Amino acid sequence: MKVLQRKALKQRIMNLAKEQFGDLLKDVRFSGPFEEEDLDADLILRERISLNELGAKFLNIYQPLEEEGYNVLIGHKFDERSKKVKTKGEKR
């Protein structure tokens, strides 16, 4: 995959992830490609959601990419630190 094609794929994944997760999406980290994959994408989410909801949203990202001929591995991580609010005098 050429650099411009990879850049376009990353942007496509970002757009789909924002569409599915909205404000829950904190970041997307890319790596790869590895083995047969075109790219790996790890979605960093601000809080936990149910596995059923997560799976449905991942499918809504994965299917269009697959139809376009891409093999993308999509993972996730919950970053619940962004939910915590530091109060006055609290040490971390």
N, C-alpha and C positions, 0 to 999 in steps of 0.2 A: 504494500500500500504506500502510495506516495505521500509526501508531507502535506500537500494541499488537501488531498483526499482525507487524511487522518484529521486535519484541522476541521474540515467540514463535518466529519463524523462526530467529533467531540462536541461541536456546536449543536448538532442534531440531538445528541443524547442530552445535553444541557436543556434544550428547549422542551423535550419530552418530559424530562424529570421535573422541570418547573411547572409544566402543565399538570402533571399528576400530583405533585406534592405541595405546590404553592409555598407558603411561608414555612412549612415544616422542613423544607430543603435548606440546609445550611451551606453545603459545599458538595462538589463532585470531584473526586480524585481519580485521575486516569493513570493506568500503567499498561505495560505490554507493548506490543502483542506477545502472547505466549502460545506456543504450540499451534493449534488450529484456529485460534481466536484472532479477530481483527483488532480487538481492544478490550481492556478490562476497565470497568467503571465502578467505583465504590461511592455510593450515595451516603452522605453524612446527614442524618435527620436530627432535628432539634428535640424530638420527644418520641416515645414509644407509641406505636399503633398496633392494632391486632395483626396477627399473622395472615388472616384472611384478607384484610384490607391491603396489607403490604404486598401479598402475592398477586392480588388483582391489579394493583398499580404497576408492579414490575412487569406483568404480562402486557399491560397497555404500553409499556416502553419497549419491551423485547420484540413483540410481534411486528410492529411497523419496521423495525430495524432488520428483522429476519426477512420480511417481504422485500426489502430493498437490497437483500443479498449480503447483509453483514452478520457476523457471528460475534456477538458481544457478551461477555460475562458480566453480570450485574450483581454486585454485592451491596451490603449496607452496614451502617454502624449508627447506633443511637448516641448522640452527644447530649446527654441530659444536663451537663454542666451549664449549658446556656439557659436552662430554666431557673437555676439557683440565683437568688438575688442576695447580695451581700448587704447585711444590715449594719448600721453604725456600731462600731466597737467590736464587730465580729472578726475573728482571726481565721485565716485560711492557711 
